[in-house]
Amino acid sequence: MSMTHSRALTDILIADLMIPSEKVAHVQINNPLEHALLVLVKSGYSAVPVLDASYKLVGTIGKTAILNQTLGMERFEIEKLSSIRVDEVMHRDIPSLAKEDPFLAGLKTVINYPFVCVADESGYFDGIVTRRTILKAVKRNIYTENVSQ
């Protein structure tokens, strides 16, 4: 990410800003919701990418979707978590970016999402770009421009 310090926003690519897949918490499509909730709670994230067995991006899953599955008439039915799989609850219709996409594509996408997954042309998961990372690049650009004037 330090490569972006002296570059114009229009010259920055998603690859310059993304968090690589090795550092991103994720779950597998066939995991039970119990495992997904544990990953979410331990990581502190509200949602994580969902990958298939070959590490291709297939969606995201969040705490709200999981908790909605446990809502009973009078209590949370936590015992349901071990019998429902991630693929039954996850969001499949999600935006994604490619490493080669320009900064502005990332900016447009994170307006509506706290993070966006990055995948290659075959669908393999490369990492994520967060709203925080995009905003930090904008802030850095504003301060750099103000200093140079």
C-alpha positions in Angstrom: 0.0 0.0 0.0 2.9 2.3 0.5 3.3 2.5 -3.3 0.3 4.7 -3.5 1.8 7.6 -1.6 3.0 9.7 -4.6 0.7 8.4 -7.3 -2.5 10.1 -8.5 -5.7 8.3 -7.7 -6.3 7.7 -11.4 -3.0 5.7 -11.6 -3.8 3.4 -8.6 -5.0 -0.1 -9.3 -7.0 -2.4 -7.1 -4.0 -4.6 -6.7 -2.2 -1.7 -5.0 -4.9 -1.4 -2.3 -6.2 -4.9 -1.7 -5.6 -7.1 1.3 -4.3 -10.5 -0.1 -6.4 -13.6 0.3 -3.9 -15.2 2.8 -4.7 -12.4 5.3 -8.5 -12.5 4.8 -10.9 -14.5 7.0 -13.2 -16.6 4.9 -15.5 -19.7 5.1 -16.2 -22.6 2.8 -19.5 -23.0 1.1 -20.2 -26.4 2.9 -19.3 -25.1 6.4 -22.1 -25.1 8.9 -23.4 -21.8 10.0 -22.0 -22.5 13.5 -18.5 -22.4 12.0 -19.2 -19.3 10.0 -20.5 -17.5 13.1 -17.3 -18.5 15.0 -15.1 -17.1 12.2 -17.1 -13.9 12.2 -17.0 -13.4 16.0 -13.3 -14.3 16.3 -12.3 -12.1 13.4 -14.5 -9.2 14.5 -15.9 -8.8 11.0 -19.6 -8.5 10.2 -19.2 -10.4 6.9 -16.6 -12.6 5.2 -16.2 -14.1 1.7 -17.5 -17.6 0.9 -15.3 -19.8 -1.2 -15.9 -23.2 -2.8 -13.6 -26.2 -2.5 -11.3 -24.8 -5.2 -11.1 -21.4 -3.6 -13.3 -19.7 -6.1 -15.4 -16.8 -4.8 -19.1 -17.7 -4.6 -20.5 -15.1 -2.2 -20.4 -13.5 1.2 -22.0 -14.3 4.6 -22.7 -12.0 7.5 -23.8 -12.1 11.1 -27.2 -10.7 10.3 -28.0 -13.5 7.8 -26.9 -16.1 10.2 -28.8 -14.7 13.2 -31.9 -14.4 11.1 -31.8 -18.2 10.6 -31.9 -18.7 14.4 -34.8 -16.5 15.1 -37.6 -18.5 16.7 -41.0 -17.2 18.0 -39.7 -16.5 21.5 -35.9 -17.0 21.4 -32.8 -17.5 19.3 -32.7 -21.2 18.4 -28.9 -21.5 18.4 -29.0 -25.3 18.0 -30.1 -24.8 14.3 -26.6 -23.4 13.5 -25.0 -26.8 13.2 -27.6 -28.2 10.8 -27.7 -25.3 8.2 -24.9 -24.9 5.7 -23.4 -21.6 4.6 -24.6 -22.1 1.0 -28.2 -22.1 2.2 -27.9 -18.6 3.6 -25.1 -16.7 1.9 -25.4 -13.8 -0.5 -24.6 -14.9 -4.0 -25.2 -11.7 -5.9 -22.2 -9.7 -4.8 -20.0 -7.2 -6.7 -16.4 -8.1 -7.3 -13.3 -6.4 -8.7 -10.2 -7.6 -10.5 -6.6 -6.6 -9.6 -6.3 -4.7 -12.8 -9.4 -2.5 -12.2 -8.7 1.2 -11.6 -9.1 3.0 -8.3 -12.4 4.6 -9.4 -14.0 1.2 -9.9 -13.2 0.4 -6.3 -14.4 3.8 -5.0 -17.8 3.3 -6.8 -18.2 -0.2 -5.4 -17.4 0.5 -1.8 -20.0 3.2 -1.6 -22.6 0.5 -0.9 -20.4 -2.2 0.6 -17.8 -2.1 3.5 -15.6 -4.4 1.5 -15.5 -5.8 -2.0 -13.9 -9.1 -3.0 -11.2 -9.3 -5.7 -11.2 -12.3 -8.0 -9.2 -13.2 -11.1 -10.8 -13.9 -14.5 -11.4 -17.6 -13.5 -13.2 -16.6 -10.3 -10.3 -17.5 -7.9 -10.3 -15.4 -4.8 -7.4 -12.9 -4.7 -8.4 -10.8 -1.6 -10.5 -7.8 -0.6 -10.6 -4.0 -0.9 -12.1 -2.3 2.1 -13.9 1.0 2.3 -11.3 2.1 4.8 -8.4 1.5 2.4 -10.2 3.4 -0.4 -10.9 6.4 2.0 -7.3 6.4 3.2 -6.1 6.7 -0.4 -8.5 9.6 -1.0 -7.4 11.3 2.2 -3.7 10.8 1.3 -4.4 12.3 -2.1 -6.1 15.4 -0.6 -3.3 16.0 1.8 -0.7 15.5 -0.9 -2.4 18.0 -3.2 -2.8 20.6 -0.4 0.9 20.3 0.6 2.1 20.7 -2.9 0.1 23.9 -3.6 
